[in-house]
Amino acid sequence: MALIHTCYRITDVDRSVAFYSALGFEEIGRIPIRDEAVNVFMNQPGDGDAPRLELTHNFGVDSYEIGTGYGHIAITADDLDGTLARLAEQGIERRSRPTRSAREARGCASCAIRMGTGSR
């Protein structure tokens, strides 16, 4: 497995992009999520087209409590079904099923793993 990117929820797109730009990140794209949110993708020079940082701005959200602003990490797995089975054997269960279309379109699937109470 390898880390693809990590995601943070933000409340101010311009301020967040300026902060991460000062750290050397470059914005490589934005994707609106209906009328609910926008994702800003950033990476470090030399990362190519693959984003290493996803910033999600949910419209109408003014603040996050400590611990609620973290979104997710994205990782690769050569064998998704095998990886999910191995995690299940360790008591780590997925919260949602990977979609078939995501698997076919991108060779991957998105799922959240619940690890104990309250964390994901």
N, C-alpha and C positions, 0 to 999 in steps of 0.2 A: 504494500500500500504506500501511497505517496500523498502528501498534502497538496491540494489544488489551490484553495483559497480559504480565507476566513471572512466572516460577515459580522459587521456591527450595525446596530440601529442608531441613527443619528437624528437630531432635531433641526440642524441648520446645514443645508447642503454646501453653501458657499464657504462658510467658516470651516467645515470639516475638510472640504477639498483643499482649502488654503493650508490647513494644518498638515495634512498628509503630503501635500506638494512641498512644503518646507522640509519634510523628512526625506525628500527625494523621490516620492511616488509621482507617477504621471497618470492623468485621467485617460482611459482608453475607450470609454463608452458609457452611455446612459440608456437604460431601458425602463420605460414607464410600465407600471403594473396597473392596468385599467385606470380608474380615477382614484385609486387607493394609495399608491406609493410610487417612488422612483428608485431604481437601483443605479448607483454610480460604481463603475468598475475602475480600479487603479492597479498599476503594477510598478515595479522597479525597472529602471533601464536595464535592458538585456533579457527581460522576461518574455519578450516577444508579445504575441497577442493574448497570452493567457493571463487573466487577472489574478492577482494574489490577494487583493483586498476588495471586498464588496461592501459598500455603504448603502444601507437601506433607509430611506426617509419615508415614513408613514405619515401621510397628510393628516393634519389635525392632532398630532401627538406633540405636546409641548415639552415633555420630560419623561425620563425613565427612572425607575427606582434602581438602586444598586443591584446588579444581577439580572435585570430585565433588558438591558441594552445589547447584550451579546446575542447574536443571531445563530450562527452555526459555523462548523468547519466543513469543507468539502474535501473528500479524499477519493483516490482511485482504488479500485480493486480489480485484479485480473479475473477473479471468479466471484461475481457478486453473490450468487446463490450460495456458494461454498462459504464465503465470508459471513453472510447472514446466518447460516446454519452454525458455524463455529461460534459466533457471538451468542446465539440462542442457547447453545450448550453451556455457556458461561453465565447464563441468567440475564443476558442483555437482549431485550426484545425490541423489535422495531415498532414505532408508533403508527406508521402508515406503510402500505404496500407500495413498492416501486411500480410506477406505471409502465405498461408495456410500450407505449409510444415513446417514452423517454429512453427506454432501453434500445429500441430500434433506431431512433433518430440520432442518438448521441453515443450509443455504446455504454450508457451508464444509467443509473436510476437514482432518484433522490429519495431519501428516507430519513426520518428522525429516529434516534435510538434513545429509549428511556433507560437511564442508569440510576436506579434508586428513586426515592421520592423527591419530586420537585426539580430534578435536574435533567437536562437532556444534552 
